[in-house]
């Protein structure tokens, strides 16, 4: 656990309850991976891009991948057996994960109602990842064992997929 406090008290309580260790870094707000590369380059770990998507069938997906990868939507649609997938609206993001654009991360899954978490194999196997603790003025790093502990602690569905 970190000595610094996470601003999202529900998240902090969740991580403490599940004994998930992390390191917290505060920094100016960042909204994109490109901004993060400049402002938070001193923070170790793989930077994660998080895309909140919705299928035409009404399913929500949170896709977490290397921040420098482009998501191949055709590949994702075929792996999920979906005809169409698009970005969900900011209103749906707020309602479903209680997050705002720029602050999205898999840690928001603690608020999920019906979102399916998709973790790219590269993220799943990384030694250390950095992600927002549901606010874009901080980065929380998780070692691989803690990432896996977090995902397995969720009472929501998740899967690891090779997105290449």
N, C-alpha and C positions, 0 to 999 in steps of 0.2 A: 504494500500500500504506500501511497505517497504522503508526505507531510503537508503538501499543499492541498487546499480544499477545491473540489470541483464545484462550479456554480450551480449545476443541476443537482440538487440535493437528492432527488429520487435516484439518479444514476449513481451518485456516490454511495448511497445506502445499498443499492443493488450490488455494486462491486464489492463492498465490504462484506455484505451478507454471504456472498458466494466466494469470498476469500480470493478475489481476483486482484493480483498485484499489477501496479502500473506506475508510470512516472508521468507527472503532469508538467507541462511547460506553458506558461502564459506568454502571449504575444499580441501585437496589433491584429485587428480583424483581417482575415483573408477570405476571399470568396472563390478563388480558383486555384488549381494546382500551380499555374504559372506564378501567381502572387505568392503562394506558399513556398515555391522554390527560392524566391528572393528573400522573403521575410523570415522564414523558418529554416533556412539552410543549415543552421547550427544544431537542429534537432535530428537525432539519428533515426534510422528506420525507413522502411518503404512507405512512400506517400500513397495514400489510398484515394481513389476516385469512387464516389458513391452516386449511383444513378437510380432515382426513384421512378419506376416505370409502371405502366398500366396496360393490360391487354384489352382487346375489344370485348373479351368475355367478362371483363370486370375484375380480373385478378391483379393484385399489386405485387410488384417485385422490387426488392432493393438489391441492386447488383454492385458488388464491391470488387474493384480490380486495381491493378497498378495505375497510379495517376498519370503515367505517361503512355498508357495503352489506349488505343481507340477500340470501342466496343463494336464488334461486328454484329449488328442487329439481326441480319439474316441467319447467322450461325446460332445466336441466342434463341430466335424464334423456333428454329428447327429442334434445338435441344429441349425446349420447353413445350414443344408441340402446340405452338400458338400461331395463328394466322397473322395477326397484327399486334405490334407493341409500340407504344409511344410514351413520351414523358407525361407523367401525371401532373396535374395543376398544383400550384402552390397551396391552394385551398385543400386539396386532397392530401397533400403532404402534411399540412398542419393537423388535419382531422385524423389521419391514419397513424402518423408517427410523432405528432406534436413537435415538429421541426419546421424551420424556415429555410428557404433556399440559401445555400452557402454554409449551412451548419449540419448538413446531412452526414450521417455516418451509421455504421452498423450498430453503434451503441444506442441509437434511437429505437432499435427493435424491442427494447424493454417497454415501449409504449404501444407497440404494434397491436392492431386489432386483427388484421387478416393478411398481413404482408408476408410473402415468402422470401427468405434471404438466400441470395446466390453469392457464393464466395468463389472467386477465381482460384484455381489451383496454385498460382504463383503467390497469391496473398496467403493462402492456407499453409504453404510450406516456407514462408519467409521467417527468418530468425527474429525480426523485430518489425512491427508496423507502427505507423503514426496515423492517428485519426482524431477528429474533433469529438470532444466530450459533449456533444449536442449543442455546442456554441462555437462560433468561429474565431474566438479570441483566445483559444487554448488548443494545445495538441496533447493528446494522451498517447503514450507509447505502451504497447503490449508485446511481451515476448511470446514466442510461438505457443508455448504451453498455456499461457494465459488467454490467448486468442481462442484456442480450442476449448478451454474451460468455459469461456464466456459463451461461445456458440452453443455448446452442449447444455449450458444452464438455462437457455431460453426454452419457454414452453411453446415455441413457435417452430414451424418447419424451416429447415435450411438445407442447402446442399452445396457441395463443392463441385464445380464444373471447370473443365479446361476451356477457356474462352478464346483459345487461339486456333 
